[in-house]
């Protein structure tokens, strides 16, 4: 339903090309890469859990800032499920 916030309001509640999914363990739904077409159209970027292992927390922050920028307010939601089960 994020797409609705980017198209149904003027001005949009979510700015185009300013959203990030971080900590994804699987596709958002569906069975293939078509699952990401809507996200790509809206300008979302994705950071998978495996990416976090490879680039670290600093790399995740840099990737988010490079995509979103620093000039507009952002909404941040952090799901507890992305944390390690061993913590």
Buried (B, 14 or more C-beta within 10 A) or exposed (E): EEEEBBEEEEEEEBBEEBBBBBBBEEBEEEEEEEEBEEBEEBBBBBBBBEBBEEBEEEEBEEBBEEBBEEEEEBEEEEEEEEEEEEE
